[in-house]
């Protein structure tokens, strides 16, 4: 392996998400003598399958397995992580957030042993430092597992694509493979979060199916949790169709009202129904645009829905529009080069993103 090379391996199904992720990678300071490359993996059937494909494409000793919606904010990321690896050869993997002790149910966030830092974005952004702080002055803390949003390695082991054929628990399985081989896993000290995870709403449809697979492979003696998982999967299968139908009805109503320019009626509908739909990302995003409409109306302007009224866009475009506004605000906050900030300003002008809209969304997507 090439000990002076770092490869970023990214499974992607969205060119816009990959492009944004790539922009931040290109801002990183590269240690002297090192080379960096970026390997997008398209069309993978699972995260483990895609990561195996990327691993086999590069001779880099250091690999960063990164979600396409993860933006690396720390421009000294490579300097900081490589220093940990080079000074601690027993550490095989680094992640941004993890747990010092994995709960017996296999869920990484189920007990108060979490550590690390992360800026997460799901309608509202928060800088999170979790339960156990890493003391200032310590470069890292050892953990049992890290979250898959970013996993950097200096050793290679095949990802368990034989067992994890979807998008869940591939990360915890890989952590166990490293521990089985005798390597340690670490989360670095971060004064401020090194990564922003623009994760959006999580699709947990298959989460518990792969949790059961994980438990059977790595905790086979834990029959109590395996049986509990089996029962939960059965219950979830019965409840899912009715739950999904309720969500779809609320969103369809809202989309129809906005399409028909019944904005005041739509705003009233969100006020009446938001509490039941707070876990519905699309409903929440539409609510944000209606709140912007109300603020603009109070200020005597009307910009937010002009792209719909001119028929240049339709109401289905609004979630992507919200996502792009957030990304462009992050570019400004993180002082990306002028060309990227100009792209943001041009977008705001082109699509009638008012100062009112920017201020409202800034509250939601940037920390205080």
Buried (B, 14 or more C-beta within 10 A) or exposed (E): EEEEBBBBBBBBEEEEBBEBBBBBBEBBEEBEEBEBEBBBBEEBEBBBBBBBBBBEEBEBBBBBBBBBBBBBBBBEBBBBBBBBBEEBEEBBBBBBBBBBEBBEBBBBBEBEBBBBBBBBBBBEBEBBBBEBEBEEEEEBBBBBBBBBBBBBBBBBBEBBBEBBBBBBBBBBBBBBBBBEEEBBBBBBBBEEBBBBBBBBEEEEEBBBBBBBBBBBBBBEEBEEBBEBBBEBBEEBEEEEEEEEEEBEEBBEBBBEBBEEEEBEEBBEBBEEBBEEBEEBBBBBBBBBBBBBBBBBBEEEEBBBBEBBEEEEBEBEBBBEBBBBBBBBBBBBBBEBEEEBBEBBEEBBEEBBBBEBBBEBBBEBBBEE
